[in-house]
């Protein structure tokens, strides 16, 4: 089972490059093994061209290395806090993708301007507060996780599968690493569309009944989008 998750986390990391979400080594994907509960994450600072499935690092929820010769991503403590807080998530992606990062740098939530947004995100995509100097000075990565949890405190993380960390960039998640990548790609597209829409003079959210319809038909109890699973 660990082999399976190691392979899917490796593929998901390469998918970030394929979808144009990362340059250099700026980004990481992790995944949770449903059997052991261990987290598999990209190693720190290894370029995507050189990355192999065997390089993935396995840690437990406290960050102790279980398998792997390399150091895990420096963002590991952020990922681990999210996994500990939200048992329903199984994959996390962090990138500095251009449009989502532009919103994070502006410190602005992304309003729900249309149905592309509403298909994945139930409401405006939140931006965290600024980290205080002391929060940056020590335990920076854990504190990054803390402001994310704080910002999402009244939301179901699977109804709002992304956040913008103020002055930094986006984190996305899902039930699997693949779904987290899907949500990160969607976030970048939605962030780009929102920039254009605001440029054209509209910054008010789309009507609530349209937002509800689009989110519910994909994710609600009576979801009917796509092919029947039976
Ligand atoms: Zn970052």
Boltz pocket constraint, residues with backbone or C-beta under 6 A from the ligand:
constraints:
  - pocket:
      binder: B
      contacts: [[A, 94], [A, 95], [A, 96], [A, 168], [A, 169]]
      max_distance: 6.0
